[in-house]
Amino acid sequence: MSQVKVYTIHGEVKMGNFLTKFRKKVRALKPEDALERVYKELGGQHKVKRRAIKILSIEESEPEIEENEGPR
């Protein structure tokens, strides 16, 4: 059985003429699933295309989820 992990994803998103940094903590089985979730959340909430999102790093973190930092 697979273990659910918490991944921290750091990146930048271009919204209009501005480049905004963000950090999201996401629960997922694999890093690819966590990345897909970030694309889905940013695209849904901020109407940002995938090509406007630049992922800088994906790292496994502690199992507790904290506040996300980034575009509001």
N, C-alpha and C positions, 0 to 999 in steps of 0.2 A: 504494500500500500504506500502511496506517495505521501510525502510530508509537505505541508503548506509552509512556505517561507515568506519572509518579508524582504522586499527589494527596495533599495533607495535609488531613484533615477534622477540624475542631474542633467539639465539641458538648457537650451535656449529656444525661445519661440519668437518669431517675427510677427508682430501685430501692428499692421499699418507701417509707419516709418520707424517704429521702435523695436529694439531687440531686448527682450525681457528674459532674465534668468529664472529658472524654477527648480524646485526640488520636490519630488513626490515620493511618498512611501506607499507601496502597493503590496497586497498579499497575493501570491500566485504560486503555482507549482514549479514553473520554469521561468527563466529570465525573459524568454520570448513572449510568454503570456503576460508578464508584467509590462513589457514594452507595448504590446497591443492595447492593454488597458489604458495606458497613458495617452496613446494616440486617440483612443476612443473618447476619453474624458475631455481632453483639450479640444478636440474637434467638436464635440457635442456642446460644451459649455461656452466656448469662445469662438466657434465657427472658424477654426484655423485648419488649413489644409495640412496633410502629412508632410508635404515638401517644405513647409514653413517651420517645422519642428526639427531641431538639431539635438540629438542625444549626445551628451558628453561622456557620461559614465553610468554603468549599472553595477551596483554592488549589493551583496547580501548583507542585511543588517539584523539587529536584535528583533525579537518577535513582537515587541510592543510598537504600536503605531502612534506616531505623534502628529502634531499639526503639520500640514503641507504648507510649503512656502512657494509663492509664485503668483501668477496672474490671478486676479480675483474678479 
